[in-house]
Amino acid sequence: GGPPESGGGDTGAMVAVPSAGRRYCLLLVSALTGAGLGAFVSMITNLALVEISVSLMFSAYFGGLFILVGGLILWRVTSHQALDPLPMPKIYLSIFAGIIVLSGFLCFLLDRKVFVGLRPWMKVPLYTILGSAVSFAMTFAIVDVLNYIVGLCQTSVSKPIVESAQQVMLVLLVSLAMGLAFGFTFGVLDVEDEDAYHIRVALLRDERFSEPVGAALGALAGFGLEYIRQRDDYSMLAAGKTEFDEDI
């Protein structure tokens, strides 16, 4: 018995492979948590779209925020170092940053007095772009908060919920799909054209369609994130490594 064998034994004893029941339970909990968060993102996105259409102050706030966030992403893409790898190829990040910046400018244009009476097919593309930016901002903010909470609850250093490039891409695609669905529904139902007395009824009607979509996409994202996490952990354990060997 040489040192490599004893090291592998120590690793196996130190990081035990979870049972099948525990893995399935974690997948179920992740899917249910994702469904709840997806419905929450649906509600917040629709409320934000209403406020952007109605309130000049709110639209200016979101417009400035999106332009700032998109500019920061573009700055990181153009100035990143080789030792600090990006979570996905430059072209994808650049395109997405451009969409966020475009959404920021749309916030200043989407005044209900300008767009009132327009046919839905003329407004839907604008609201799908804007909905995608709002949904993306909410989704990644929630992911950052969850990573921070999980880090606080662990007694030792642990992997974040979202870490690998595949997980980042999954969150990005799901958040974009949510935003497209919410913005499409919002524009088609003409929620923004309702008067002050009926806008709450129109918003509830919109939520009836968009919340199930948000819950389904959120459940898909939660299940996918946990599945990728378990697969990566299992592949490292099978190779006789721990999740921290890459940092050594």
C-alpha positions as CSV (number, residue, x, y, z in Angstrom):
1,G,0.0,0.0,0.0
2,G,1.6,3.2,-1.2
3,P,0.7,6.8,-0.5
4,P,-1.8,7.1,-3.5
5,E,-3.9,4.3,-2.2
6,S,-4.0,5.6,1.3
7,G,-4.9,9.1,-0.1
8,G,-7.8,7.6,-2.1
9,G,-9.0,5.8,1.0
10,D,-8.8,8.9,3.1
11,T,-10.8,10.8,0.4
12,G,-13.5,8.1,0.3
13,A,-13.8,8.1,4.1
14,M,-13.8,11.9,4.3
15,V,-16.4,12.5,1.5
16,A,-19.0,9.7,1.6
17,V,-21.2,9.2,-1.5
18,P,-24.8,10.1,-0.6
19,S,-27.4,7.4,-0.8
20,A,-29.9,7.2,-3.7
21,G,-32.8,8.2,-1.5
22,R,-30.9,11.3,-0.3
23,R,-30.1,12.3,-3.9
24,Y,-33.7,11.9,-5.0
25,C,-34.9,13.9,-2.0
26,L,-32.5,16.7,-2.9
27,L,-33.7,16.7,-6.5
28,L,-37.3,16.9,-5.3
29,V,-36.6,19.7,-2.8
30,S,-34.6,21.6,-5.5
31,A,-37.5,21.3,-8.0
32,L,-40.1,22.5,-5.5
33,T,-37.9,25.4,-4.3
34,G,-37.3,26.4,-8.0
35,A,-41.1,26.3,-8.6
36,G,-41.8,28.6,-5.7
37,L,-39.0,31.0,-6.8
38,G,-40.2,30.9,-10.4
39,A,-43.7,31.9,-9.4
40,F,-42.2,34.7,-7.3
41,V,-40.1,36.0,-10.2
42,S,-43.2,35.9,-12.4
43,M,-45.1,38.2,-9.9
44,I,-42.1,40.6,-9.5
45,T,-41.5,40.8,-13.3
46,N,-45.2,41.6,-14.0
47,L,-45.3,44.3,-11.3
48,A,-42.0,45.8,-12.6
49,L,-43.4,45.9,-16.2
50,V,-46.5,47.7,-14.9
51,E,-44.5,50.2,-13.0
52,I,-42.1,50.8,-15.9
53,S,-45.1,51.5,-18.1
54,V,-46.9,53.8,-15.6
55,S,-44.3,55.5,-13.5
56,L,-41.7,57.8,-15.0
57,M,-39.6,57.6,-11.8
58,F,-39.7,53.8,-11.8
59,S,-38.8,53.5,-15.5
60,A,-35.9,55.9,-15.1
61,Y,-34.6,53.8,-12.1
62,F,-34.8,50.6,-14.0
63,G,-33.4,52.1,-17.2
64,G,-30.3,53.4,-15.4
65,L,-29.9,50.1,-13.5
66,F,-30.0,48.1,-16.7
67,I,-27.6,50.3,-18.6
68,L,-25.2,50.2,-15.6
69,V,-25.4,46.4,-15.3
70,G,-25.0,45.8,-19.1
71,G,-22.1,48.2,-19.2
72,L,-20.3,46.4,-16.3
73,I,-20.8,43.0,-18.1
74,L,-19.3,44.5,-21.3
75,W,-16.4,46.0,-19.4
76,R,-15.7,42.6,-17.7
77,V,-15.8,40.8,-21.1
78,T,-13.4,43.2,-22.8
79,S,-11.0,43.5,-19.9
80,H,-10.9,40.1,-18.3
81,Q,-7.6,38.3,-17.6
82,A,-6.8,34.8,-18.7
83,L,-6.4,33.7,-15.1
84,D,-10.0,34.8,-14.3
85,P,-12.1,32.7,-16.7
86,L,-15.5,33.9,-17.8
87,P,-18.5,31.6,-17.1
88,M,-19.3,31.4,-20.9
89,P,-17.9,32.4,-24.2
90,K,-17.3,36.1,-24.9
91,I,-19.8,36.3,-27.8
92,Y,-22.7,35.1,-25.6
93,L,-21.9,37.5,-22.8
94,S,-21.5,40.4,-25.2
95,I,-24.9,39.7,-26.9
96,F,-26.6,39.4,-23.6
97,A,-25.0,42.6,-22.2
98,G,-26.2,44.4,-25.4
99,I,-29.8,43.1,-24.7
100,I,-29.6,44.5,-21.1
101,V,-28.4,47.9,-22.3
102,L,-31.1,47.9,-25.0
103,S,-33.7,47.1,-22.3
104,G,-32.4,50.1,-20.3
105,F,-33.1,52.5,-23.2
106,L,-36.5,50.8,-23.7
107,C,-37.4,51.7,-20.1
108,F,-37.2,55.4,-21.1
109,L,-39.3,54.8,-24.2
110,L,-42.1,52.6,-22.8
111,D,-44.4,55.4,-21.7
112,R,-48.1,54.3,-21.8
113,K,-49.1,57.7,-23.2
114,V,-46.9,56.9,-26.3
115,F,-47.8,53.3,-26.7
116,V,-51.5,53.4,-25.8
117,G,-53.8,52.0,-28.5
118,L,-51.0,50.2,-30.4
119,R,-51.7,46.7,-31.5
120,P,-50.2,43.9,-29.4
121,W,-47.9,42.7,-32.1
122,M,-46.2,46.1,-32.1
123,K,-45.7,46.1,-28.3
124,V,-45.0,42.4,-27.6
125,P,-41.4,42.5,-28.9
126,L,-40.5,45.4,-26.7
127,Y,-42.0,43.9,-23.6
128,T,-40.4,40.5,-24.3
129,I,-37.0,42.1,-24.4
130,L,-37.7,44.2,-21.3
131,G,-39.2,41.2,-19.5
132,S,-36.1,39.1,-20.2
133,A,-33.9,41.8,-18.6
134,V,-36.1,42.1,-15.5
135,S,-36.3,38.3,-15.1
136,F,-32.6,37.9,-15.6
137,A,-31.8,40.5,-13.0
138,M,-34.2,38.9,-10.5
139,T,-33.1,35.4,-11.1
140,F,-29.4,36.1,-10.7
141,A,-30.0,38.2,-7.6
142,I,-31.9,35.3,-6.1
143,V,-29.1,32.9,-7.0
144,D,-26.5,35.2,-5.4
145,V,-28.6,35.4,-2.2
146,L,-29.0,31.6,-2.1
147,N,-25.3,31.1,-2.6
148,Y,-24.6,33.4,0.3
149,I,-27.2,31.8,2.6
150,V,-26.0,28.3,1.9
151,G,-22.4,29.5,2.6
152,L,-23.6,30.8,6.0
153,C,-25.4,27.6,6.9
154,Q,-22.4,25.4,6.2
155,T,-19.9,24.7,9.0
156,S,-17.1,24.3,6.5
157,V,-16.3,25.7,3.0
158,S,-18.8,24.4,0.5
159,K,-19.5,24.7,-3.2
160,P,-22.0,27.4,-4.3
161,I,-25.4,26.3,-5.6
162,V,-24.5,27.7,-9.0
163,E,-20.8,27.4,-9.9
164,S,-20.0,25.6,-13.2
165,A,-20.4,27.0,-16.7
166,Q,-23.3,24.5,-17.4
167,Q,-25.2,25.7,-14.3
168,V,-24.7,29.4,-15.3
169,M,-25.9,28.7,-18.8
170,L,-29.0,26.8,-17.5
171,V,-29.9,29.8,-15.2
172,L,-29.4,32.2,-18.1
173,L,-31.5,30.2,-20.5
174,V,-34.3,29.7,-18.0
175,S,-34.4,33.3,-17.0
176,L,-34.5,34.4,-20.6
177,A,-37.4,31.9,-21.3
178,M,-39.2,33.3,-18.3
179,G,-38.8,36.9,-19.4
180,L,-39.9,36.1,-23.0
181,A,-43.0,34.3,-21.7
182,F,-43.9,37.0,-19.1
183,G,-43.3,39.9,-21.6
184,F,-45.3,38.1,-24.3
185,T,-48.2,37.5,-22.0
186,F,-48.0,41.1,-20.6
187,G,-48.1,42.6,-24.1
188,V,-50.8,40.3,-25.6
189,L,-53.2,40.9,-22.6
190,D,-52.7,44.7,-22.9
191,V,-52.2,45.0,-19.1
192,E,-50.4,48.4,-19.5
193,D,-53.3,49.9,-21.4
194,E,-55.8,49.5,-18.6
195,D,-56.9,52.5,-16.5
196,A,-55.9,52.8,-12.8
197,Y,-59.1,51.1,-11.6
198,H,-58.9,48.0,-13.9
199,I,-55.1,47.5,-14.0
200,R,-55.2,45.3,-10.8
201,V,-57.8,43.1,-12.4
202,A,-55.7,42.9,-15.6
203,L,-52.6,42.1,-13.6
204,L,-54.4,39.2,-11.8
205,R,-55.5,37.9,-15.2
206,D,-51.9,38.1,-16.4
207,E,-50.6,36.3,-13.3
208,R,-53.1,33.4,-13.9
209,F,-51.3,32.7,-17.2
210,S,-47.7,33.6,-16.2
211,E,-47.4,32.1,-12.7
212,P,-47.8,28.4,-13.9
213,V,-45.2,29.1,-16.6
214,G,-42.8,30.6,-14.0
215,A,-43.3,27.7,-11.6
216,A,-42.7,25.1,-14.3
217,L,-39.5,26.8,-15.6
218,G,-38.3,27.4,-12.0
219,A,-38.9,23.7,-11.2
220,L,-36.9,22.7,-14.3
221,A,-34.1,25.0,-13.3
222,G,-34.0,23.8,-9.7
223,F,-33.9,20.1,-10.8
224,G,-31.3,20.8,-13.5
225,L,-29.0,22.7,-11.1
226,E,-29.1,20.0,-8.5
227,Y,-28.6,17.2,-11.1
228,I,-25.5,18.9,-12.6
229,R,-24.2,19.5,-9.1
230,Q,-24.6,15.8,-8.1
231,R,-23.2,14.6,-11.4
232,D,-20.1,16.8,-11.0
233,D,-19.6,15.7,-7.4
234,Y,-20.0,12.0,-8.3
235,S,-17.5,12.3,-11.1
236,M,-14.9,13.9,-8.8
237,L,-15.5,11.2,-6.1
238,A,-15.1,8.5,-8.7
239,A,-11.8,10.0,-9.8
240,G,-10.7,10.1,-6.1
241,K,-10.8,13.8,-5.8
242,T,-12.7,16.3,-3.6
243,E,-14.4,19.5,-4.7
244,F,-11.4,21.5,-3.4
245,D,-8.7,19.7,-5.3
246,E,-8.9,22.2,-8.2
247,D,-7.9,25.1,-5.9
248,I,-4.8,23.4,-4.5
